Amino acid sequence: MFIHFFGNYLIHTHKLSNQQFNEILALQKSSRVKLGLIAVAENLLNAQQANEINHLQVSVDKRFGDIAIEKGYLSEEQVVHLLKLQGDPYMAFVQAATDLEYFTISEINALLKEYQTRNHLSNENITALKSGDIDKIAPIFTDLSEPLCMDHIGLILRNIMRFISTDIYLEHTYSVKDYAFVNLASQCLTGDHNIFVGFASSDNSLLEIANPYAKEEFTALDEDSFDSICEFINCVNGLFATRLSEENVDVDMLPPVFYTDCTLKTNGHIYVVPVFINGKRNDLLISINSAIDIQ
């Protein structure tokens, strides 16, 4: 998942084109990451040391890690750590980007630092992003004061990863009182808490949810494709309602509905979580215990 966060940054800062990014993604699926590249990316070796070991391997039948240990460049523990990273998607991205000669390792490291600084991310945040664990990633972009809202968002994102696509990235959540949309599929839960959940878009991006969930190839947002999105929302909200009932919190689920070309209004908060699925923006909307008016 981190590749899509970082790749989107590189595209928007004109360091990569969309075509180049897609070429990297295609190549990384078939690339085995070299241990030397990982060691340099992890700042355990410099490029000169890695090249020296690579040259030695031409004349000595030994593994990269074994030579590095013999030379005193790496410890056994460090080599074990590097071997674990060989299947890491970020390292595969670095390997593919350098093989295609779009960047050097040092350039990627500098760009990663720039990405971290511009987005005010800590080292712990970067580690969480690289992990691909949505439960660790979501709080970075949805740091809200309402635990119930955070729990619901986390559940929705996990199910997007499970049923819709793993090719997603997020932007920071923000709060609005008015939200104009072109397309919206939504559902309300009423009872001990009044909850509004929806997915909205300004174009046909909601098809990125409708198609994989229905296992169809809809080409337009019509009644059938909206039904698919509504079914997904209903499924996730059903899971959330079940969890609440286990905590003796009662809510009833109203039928999901869809709208076009309207505006949501509230005196409370509508939280907007921009979720990019296959590069297309779909806004996850959630509001808890706030009256929502659709005009």
C-alpha positions in Angstrom: 0.0 0.0 0.0 2.8 2.4 0.8 3.9 2.3 -2.8 0.7 4.0 -3.8 1.1 6.7 -1.2 4.7 7.4 -2.2 4.1 6.9 -5.9 1.2 9.3 -5.9 3.5 11.9 -4.3 6.1 11.3 -7.0 3.5 11.7 -9.7 2.0 14.9 -8.2 5.5 16.4 -7.8 6.3 15.5 -11.4 9.2 13.2 -10.4 7.4 10.3 -12.2 4.8 10.1 -14.9 1.8 7.8 -14.6 3.2 5.6 -17.3 6.6 5.3 -15.5 4.9 4.5 -12.2 2.9 1.7 -13.9 6.1 0.4 -15.5 7.7 0.2 -12.0 4.6 -1.6 -10.6 4.7 -4.1 -13.4 8.4 -4.8 -13.1 8.4 -5.1 -9.3 5.9 -8.0 -9.5 8.6 -10.1 -11.3 11.7 -8.7 -9.6 13.7 -10.4 -6.8 15.2 -7.7 -4.7 19.0 -7.8 -4.4 20.4 -7.9 -0.9 22.9 -5.2 -1.7 20.2 -2.7 -2.8 18.3 -3.4 0.4 21.5 -2.8 2.5 22.1 0.5 0.9 18.4 1.6 1.1 18.5 0.7 4.8 21.8 2.7 5.3 23.6 -0.4 6.5 26.1 -0.2 3.6 27.2 2.5 1.2 27.1 2.0 -2.6 30.8 1.5 -2.8 30.7 -1.3 -0.3 27.8 -3.0 -2.0 29.6 -2.8 -5.4 32.7 -4.2 -3.9 30.8 -7.3 -2.7 29.1 -7.7 -6.0 32.5 -7.7 -7.8 33.8 -10.2 -5.3 30.9 -12.5 -6.1 32.1 -12.8 -9.7 35.3 -14.7 -8.5 34.1 -16.2 -5.2 31.2 -18.6 -4.9 29.6 -17.0 -1.8 26.4 -15.3 -1.0 26.3 -11.5 -0.7 25.5 -11.7 3.1 28.3 -14.1 3.8 30.9 -11.9 2.1 29.5 -8.8 3.9 30.0 -10.6 7.3 33.5 -11.7 6.4 34.5 -8.2 5.4 33.1 -6.9 8.7 30.5 -4.7 6.9 27.5 -6.4 8.4 26.7 -8.5 11.4 24.8 -11.8 11.2 21.8 -10.2 12.7 21.8 -7.4 10.1 22.0 -10.0 7.3 19.0 -11.8 8.7 17.1 -8.5 8.9 17.9 -7.8 5.2 16.8 -11.3 4.1 13.5 -10.7 5.7 13.1 -7.5 3.7 13.6 -9.2 0.3 9.9 -9.8 0.0 9.0 -6.3 1.1 6.9 -4.4 -1.5 8.8 -1.1 -0.9 12.1 -2.7 -1.5 10.7 -4.3 -4.7 9.6 -0.8 -5.8 13.2 0.5 -5.1 14.6 -2.4 -7.1 12.3 -1.8 -10.1 12.8 2.0 -10.1 16.6 1.6 -10.1 16.6 -1.2 -12.7 14.5 1.1 -15.0 17.1 3.8 -14.2 14.4 6.3 -13.2 16.2 6.9 -9.9 19.3 6.0 -8.0 19.0 4.6 -4.5 20.3 7.8 -3.0 17.7 9.8 -5.0 14.9 7.5 -3.7 16.1 7.9 -0.1 16.2 11.7 -0.6 12.7 11.7 -2.1 11.4 9.5 0.7 12.8 12.0 3.2 11.2 14.9 1.3 7.8 13.0 1.3 8.1 12.4 5.0 8.9 16.1 5.8 6.2 17.6 3.5 3.6 15.4 5.0 4.7 15.8 8.6 5.2 12.1 9.1 7.3 10.7 11.9 9.6 7.7 11.5 7.0 5.6 13.2 4.4 6.8 10.6 6.7 5.8 7.8 7.2 2.3 9.4 3.4 2.0 9.7 2.9 2.9 6.1 5.5 0.5 4.9 3.9 -2.3 6.9 0.8 -2.2 4.8 -1.3 -2.8 7.9 -4.5 -0.7 7.4 -5.1 -0.7 11.2 -1.8 1.1 11.7 -2.1 3.3 8.6 -5.7 4.6 9.1 -5.0 6.6 12.3 -2.3 8.6 10.5 -5.0 10.0 8.2 -8.1 9.9 10.4 -6.9 11.3 13.7 -10.4 12.2 15.1 -11.6 12.8 18.6 -14.5 10.4 18.3 -13.5 6.8 19.0 -16.8 5.4 17.6 -16.1 7.2 14.3 -12.5 6.0 14.2 -13.7 2.4 14.8 -16.2 2.6 12.0 -13.8 4.1 9.5 -11.2 1.4 10.4 -13.8 -1.3 9.7 -14.8 0.2 6.4 -11.2 0.5 5.2 -10.4 -3.1 6.2 -13.3 -4.3 4.1 -12.3 -2.1 1.2 -9.0 -3.9 1.3 -10.7 -7.3 1.6 -13.5 -7.0 -0.9 -12.7 -4.1 -3.3 -9.0 -3.5 -3.8 -5.6 -3.4 -2.1 -4.6 -0.6 -4.6 -5.7 2.2 -2.3 -4.2 5.3 -0.6 -5.7 7.9 1.7 -5.5 11.7 2.2 -6.1 13.4 5.5 -9.6 13.4 6.8 -11.4 16.8 7.2 -14.7 18.0 8.5 -17.4 19.9 6.7 -21.0 21.1 7.4 -22.0 21.2 3.7 -20.9 18.6 1.1 -22.0 18.9 -2.5 -21.8 15.7 -4.6 -22.6 14.3 -8.0 -23.1 10.7 -6.9 -23.8 9.3 -3.4 -24.6 5.9 -2.0 -25.4 6.0 1.7 -27.1 4.4 4.7 -28.3 5.6 8.1 -28.2 3.7 11.4 -30.6 4.9 14.1 -30.9 4.0 17.8 -28.5 4.6 20.7 -26.3 6.3 18.1 -27.5 8.0 14.8 -24.9 7.2 12.2 -24.6 8.3 8.5 -22.2 6.5 6.2 -21.8 7.1 2.5 -19.5 7.0 -0.5 -19.5 10.0 -2.8 -17.8 11.1 -6.0 -17.8 13.9 -8.5 -17.6 11.5 -11.4 -17.9 7.8 -12.1 -15.2 6.8 -9.6 -17.7 4.9 -7.5 -17.5 2.2 -10.2 -14.2 1.2 -8.5 -16.4 0.0 -5.6 -19.4 -1.3 -7.6 -17.5 -3.5 -10.1 -15.3 -5.6 -7.8 -18.0 -6.0 -5.2 -20.6 -7.2 -7.8 -17.9 -9.0 -9.9 -19.4 -7.1 -12.9 -18.1 -4.6 -15.4 -20.5 -1.7 -15.1 -19.7 1.2 -17.4 -22.0 3.8 -15.9 -23.5 4.6 -12.5 -27.0 3.4 -12.8 -29.5 1.5 -10.6 -27.5 -1.8 -10.8 -24.1 -0.3 -10.1 -25.5 1.8 -7.2 -27.2 -1.3 -5.8 -23.7 -3.0 -5.7 -22.3 0.0 -3.7 -25.3 0.0 -1.4 -24.8 -3.7 -0.8 -21.2 -3.1 0.2 -22.2 -0.3 2.6 -25.0 -2.5 4.1 -22.5 -5.4 4.6 -20.0 -3.2 6.4 -22.6 -1.5 8.5 -24.1 -4.9 9.4 -20.7 -5.9 10.8 -20.5 -2.7 12.7 -24.1 -3.0 14.1 -23.3 -6.6 15.2 -20.2 -5.3 17.1 -22.2 -2.6 18.8 -24.9 -5.1 19.9 -22.2 -7.2 21.5 -21.4 -4.1 23.6 -25.2 -3.6 24.4 -25.5 -0.7 22.0 -28.6 -1.0 19.9 -28.9 0.5 16.4 -31.3 -0.3 13.5 -30.1 -0.1 9.9 -32.3 1.8 7.5 -32.3 0.7 3.8 -29.3 2.1 1.8 -30.2 4.7 -0.8 -28.5 6.6 -3.5 -28.7 10.2 -4.7 -27.3 12.4 -7.5 -26.5 16.1 -7.7 -27.5 17.1 -4.2 -25.9 18.6 -1.1 -25.6 17.3 2.5 -26.0 19.8 5.2 -25.5 19.5 9.0 -25.1 21.6 12.1 -22.6 19.0 13.4 -19.8 17.3 11.5 -19.5 15.3 8.3 -16.1 13.7 8.2 -14.7 13.3 4.7 -12.0 10.6 4.2 -10.6 10.8 0.7 -10.0 7.2 -0.4 -8.2 6.6 -3.8 -9.1 3.2 -5.3 -7.0 2.4 -8.3 -6.1 6.0 -8.5 -9.8 7.2 -8.5 -11.0 9.4 -5.7 -14.0 8.2 -3.7 -15.0 10.1 -0.5 -16.0 8.1 2.5 -18.5 10.2 4.4 -19.4 9.5 8.0 -21.3 11.5 10.6 -22.3 10.4 14.1 -25.1 11.9 16.2 -25.6 14.8 13.8 -28.8 15.5 11.9 -28.1 15.2 8.1 -30.3 17.0 5.6 -30.1 16.2 1.9 -31.1 19.0 -0.4 
